[in-house]
Amino acid sequence: MGKIENELCVSSKDCNPGLYCDRAGGSNRCKKFKGRNEACLLSEECGRGARCWFKAPEDRDDNDKDKGKCTSYFNVLDGERVYINSEYDVFLCKSGLAESESNS
């Protein structure tokens, strides 16, 4: 059996289903998953079927928490920016495909 809400944790694997280990500010407590469109820093905060969506790498700065947004898979319109930090981030795109931006 995992830990319940507000119990101390080291990782999200320690917490019961529906909870993640909130390590922000050293709290290390099991918390309920954030809802869709709520601010996030890590995808594990968003629960199943969602990722923490960032539009650009500079948005994912650990010192400036919660610039991402919990977003369901296949929910970002084609043409919108998605910072691909993990192979699973492409599934935020409605089509399930992502295209690299040109640096030229």
C-alpha positions in Angstrom: 0.0 0.0 0.0 1.3 3.4 -0.9 1.3 6.6 1.1 -1.9 8.7 1.4 -2.3 12.4 0.8 0.1 14.7 2.8 2.3 11.8 3.9 6.1 12.2 3.4 7.5 10.7 0.1 10.7 10.5 -1.8 9.2 9.9 -5.3 5.8 9.6 -6.8 6.1 5.8 -6.8 5.7 6.1 -3.0 2.3 7.6 -3.2 -1.1 5.9 -3.8 -2.7 6.0 -7.2 -4.1 9.5 -8.0 -1.3 11.2 -6.1 2.2 12.4 -6.9 5.2 13.3 -4.7 5.4 17.1 -4.5 9.0 17.9 -4.0 8.7 21.7 -4.5 10.3 23.7 -1.7 11.4 20.4 0.0 7.8 19.6 1.1 8.1 16.0 -0.1 4.4 15.3 0.4 1.9 13.2 -1.5 -0.5 15.5 -3.3 -3.6 15.0 -5.6 -2.9 15.2 -9.3 -3.4 18.7 -10.7 -6.4 19.2 -13.0 -6.3 20.0 -16.6 -5.1 23.6 -17.4 -3.5 23.9 -13.9 0.1 25.2 -13.7 2.8 22.6 -13.5 6.6 22.0 -13.7 6.7 18.2 -14.1 4.4 15.9 -16.1 4.0 13.6 -13.0 2.0 16.4 -11.4 -0.7 16.0 -14.1 -1.7 12.3 -13.7 -2.6 9.8 -16.4 -3.5 10.9 -19.9 -1.8 14.3 -19.5 1.6 16.0 -19.7 3.0 19.3 -18.5 3.0 21.4 -21.7 5.7 23.9 -22.3 5.8 26.1 -25.4 9.6 26.7 -25.2 12.6 25.4 -23.3 13.0 28.7 -21.4 9.5 28.0 -20.0 10.9 24.9 -18.2 13.2 26.6 -15.7 13.2 25.0 -12.3 13.7 28.4 -10.6 10.5 29.7 -12.2 8.1 27.0 -11.3 4.7 26.4 -12.8 5.1 27.9 -16.3 3.8 24.7 -17.9 0.1 23.7 -18.1 -1.4 20.2 -17.4 -2.7 19.3 -20.8 -4.5 16.1 -22.0 -2.9 14.0 -24.8 -3.9 15.0 -28.4 -5.2 18.3 -27.2 -2.7 20.9 -28.5 -3.8 22.2 -31.9 -1.5 21.5 -34.8 0.7 24.5 -35.5 1.1 25.4 -31.8 4.5 25.2 -30.2 5.4 22.2 -27.9 8.7 21.9 -26.3 9.7 18.3 -26.7 11.5 17.3 -23.5 10.4 13.6 -23.6 9.4 11.2 -26.4 5.9 11.3 -24.9 5.5 15.1 -25.4 4.7 14.7 -29.1 1.4 13.0 -28.0 0.2 16.4 -26.7 -0.3 17.4 -30.4 -3.7 16.6 -31.8 -2.1 14.7 -34.7 0.4 12.9 -32.4 3.2 14.3 -34.6 5.6 17.1 -34.1 7.8 19.0 -36.5 11.2 20.5 -35.6 11.6 24.3 -35.9 14.3 25.4 -38.3 17.1 27.4 -36.7 17.8 29.3 -39.9 
